[in-house]
Amino acid sequence: MKKDDCIFCRIANGEIGSNTVYEDEDFRVILDLNPGSKGHMLILPKEHFDDLFELSDEYAQKLMLVAKKVGLAARKALCADGINLVQNNGEAAGQTVKHFHMHVIPRYEGDDKGMVNWTPHDSDPEEQKRIEEAIRKQL
């Protein structure tokens, strides 16, 4: 079900025009209007989900097949050297639109890789063990 006040629902369902590179019954893949690189795409579900945790397992599987398909097409068509798949959940993680979407970002040798980056740091083995146990309990 789409939400009338959601911009991504309106784009995904064709109410607002976009540069659509792929579409099927569940998804529309568009070129990002503010791309991080040449060929940066967004995979938009036609159904509204706030974030990843609202997707069914079946829907998530379909999404990954679409990401694989359009990522491979971009790699071939644009001679990309790599592809980032980026998906943010929650404001603290960088989600700016409350409609699940996945970025497919072609990467090129020598481009600014700072877009998807973090600073690695040493970990405490005892803390790692506590974290492992806490997460395992939730599974």
C-alpha positions in Angstrom: 0.0 0.0 0.0 1.3 3.4 -0.9 1.2 6.5 1.3 -0.3 9.6 -0.3 2.1 12.0 1.5 5.3 10.0 0.6 7.3 11.5 -2.2 9.0 8.1 -2.9 5.6 6.3 -3.1 4.5 8.9 -5.7 7.7 8.5 -7.7 7.7 4.7 -7.4 4.1 4.5 -8.6 4.7 6.9 -11.6 2.8 9.9 -10.3 5.9 12.0 -10.4 8.2 11.7 -13.4 11.7 10.2 -13.1 14.6 8.8 -15.1 13.5 5.2 -14.7 16.1 2.6 -15.7 14.1 -0.5 -14.6 10.6 -1.3 -13.4 8.7 -4.4 -12.5 5.6 -5.1 -10.4 7.3 -4.4 -7.1 10.1 -1.8 -7.8 11.0 1.2 -9.8 14.7 2.0 -10.2 15.5 5.6 -10.9 18.6 7.8 -11.4 19.3 9.8 -8.2 18.7 13.6 -8.8 21.7 14.3 -6.5 24.1 11.5 -7.6 27.2 10.6 -5.7 28.7 9.3 -9.0 27.8 8.8 -12.6 24.9 6.3 -12.7 23.8 6.5 -9.1 20.4 4.8 -8.8 17.7 4.4 -6.2 15.7 1.2 -5.9 12.2 2.2 -4.7 9.6 -0.3 -3.6 6.1 0.5 -5.0 4.7 -0.5 -1.6 5.5 1.8 1.4 7.9 0.5 4.0 9.5 2.9 6.5 12.7 0.9 6.6 14.4 -2.5 6.1 12.8 -4.0 9.1 9.3 -3.7 7.6 10.2 -5.8 4.5 9.1 -9.4 4.4 11.9 -11.9 3.7 10.5 -12.6 0.3 10.4 -8.9 -0.6 14.0 -8.5 0.6 15.1 -11.4 -1.6 13.4 -9.8 -4.6 15.1 -6.5 -3.8 18.6 -8.1 -3.9 17.9 -9.7 -7.3 17.0 -6.2 -8.6 20.1 -4.7 -7.1 22.2 -7.4 -8.7 20.5 -6.9 -12.1 20.8 -3.0 -12.2 24.3 -3.0 -10.6 25.6 -5.4 -13.3 23.9 -3.3 -16.0 25.5 -0.1 -14.7 28.9 -1.8 -14.4 28.7 -2.9 -18.1 27.1 0.3 -19.5 29.2 2.8 -17.6 32.5 0.8 -17.4 32.3 1.1 -13.6 35.1 -0.5 -11.6 32.9 -1.3 -8.6 29.4 -0.9 -7.1 28.3 0.2 -3.7 24.9 -0.9 -2.4 23.9 1.5 0.4 20.8 1.3 2.6 20.2 3.4 5.7 17.7 2.7 8.5 16.9 5.5 10.8 17.9 9.1 11.0 21.1 8.3 13.0 22.2 6.0 10.1 21.6 8.8 7.5 18.1 7.9 6.4 16.6 11.2 5.1 13.4 9.9 3.5 11.2 7.6 5.6 10.5 5.2 2.7 12.8 2.2 2.3 15.2 2.6 -0.6 18.5 1.2 -1.7 21.3 3.2 -3.4 23.2 1.5 -6.2 26.3 3.6 -6.7 28.7 2.8 -9.5 32.4 3.5 -8.4 35.3 4.4 -10.6 39.0 4.1 -10.0 40.2 7.4 -8.6 36.8 8.7 -7.5 36.1 10.0 -4.0 35.5 6.9 -1.9 34.7 9.0 1.2 31.0 8.6 0.4 30.8 5.2 2.1 33.5 5.2 4.7 34.2 4.8 8.4 37.3 5.0 10.6 38.3 1.5 11.8 39.6 1.4 15.4 40.9 -1.3 17.7 38.3 -3.4 19.6 38.4 -4.9 23.1 38.1 -8.7 22.9 36.0 -8.8 26.1 33.6 -6.2 24.8 33.4 -8.0 21.4 32.4 -11.2 23.3 29.7 -9.4 25.2 28.3 -7.8 22.0 28.4 -11.2 20.3 26.4 -12.8 23.1 23.9 -10.0 23.3 23.2 -10.2 19.6 23.0 -14.0 19.5 20.4 -13.8 22.3 18.2 -11.7 20.1 18.3 -14.2 17.2 
